[in-house]
Amino acid sequence: MRRLSVFLISIFCFVSFFQVQTVFSAAKKIKWSGPQAPPQIYQLSKEKASADECSKCIVIYGDTRTNHEPHKKIVKLISAGKPETVFHTGDMVDNGSNKKEWDIFEGIISGLRKNSEFFPVHGNHEWLSPNYFRVFDIQNWITFYALDRHNIHFTIMDSEVPFWKGSWQYKWLERDLKKASLSDKTKFMAVLLHQPLYSSGKHGAYDSPVVSRELAPLFEKYGVDIVFSGHDHSYERLYKNGIVYIVTGGGGAPLYDMAKESESSRIYIKSHHYLTLSVLKNKLFFEVFDDSDKLIDSFKVKEKKKGN
């Protein structure tokens, strides 16, 4: 399995490099706008997407894998709230090359995708499988992109392919964050990726330091407000250097106990869950619900003054 993963990543890097050369060689003729968000079954109107306020209009959850019954329960609760937009923080299935697992996943989220936007984050269990790109109709094998909703700039990264300084993704990421930070239309900046920068779960000890070393300085430099990830199957809220970090990996996968508490941790809950986002004039309001729809955490993120 590891050899297959390495092989697929190698192919991705080669294809990405080829695409970059092709794109930039044609730059004089065609203005390239960068990676595009996957097309959607449900089409959100521009009026709704740009509204200054909304109630529980955005949902974030992740790590569903092969525990289908908890996933169904979570999706039913999410669907009842009729969100405009849903983000999945990765690991939709256990084996990205298994089409049957994708068929089950698609069946579970089919109703949700008909009534809400559904944006994926590429996780390690997807393995850059052709199934992943087929399910979400992703073109050119590019697994990172950005979009704006309700004055929030969402940057969706891929922690499973090169993201360190000097890589194409890093260069794109810095351009994207810089542009968003300078825009008068951007009140808040959010980043989503699969692997957490900080975590008290079992992945936190050996994965997170690598990710945080490469990305935290960049997020701090451009004023990112909040970062969402999965990978560790739990809910955790952390805070470090002015940024809120959320681990939301409780969409159905087997849950993890705390391995070693991070110094940045504020709350850690071993529970299947999903997170809702309400947008107010100068702040974001988050509520986290478990699989019985009980509120297990809530917090606010206030708008930062430009230049801070």
ABEGO torsion letter per residue (X at the ends): XAAAAAAAAAAAAAAAAAAAAAAAAAAAABBBAEBBBBBBABBBBAAAAABABBBGABBBBBGAEABAAAAAAAAAAAAAAGBABBBBAEGABABAABAAAAAAAAAAAAAAAAABBBBBBBBAAAGGBAAAAAAAGBBGGBABBBBBBGGBBBBBBBAABBABBGBAAAAAAAAAAAAAAABAABABBBBBBABBABBABAAAAAAAAAAAAAAAAAAAAAGBABBBBBGBBBBBBBBBGGBBBBBBAAAGBBBBBBABBBAABABBBBBBBBBBBBBBAABBBBBBBBAAGBBABBBBBBBBBBGX
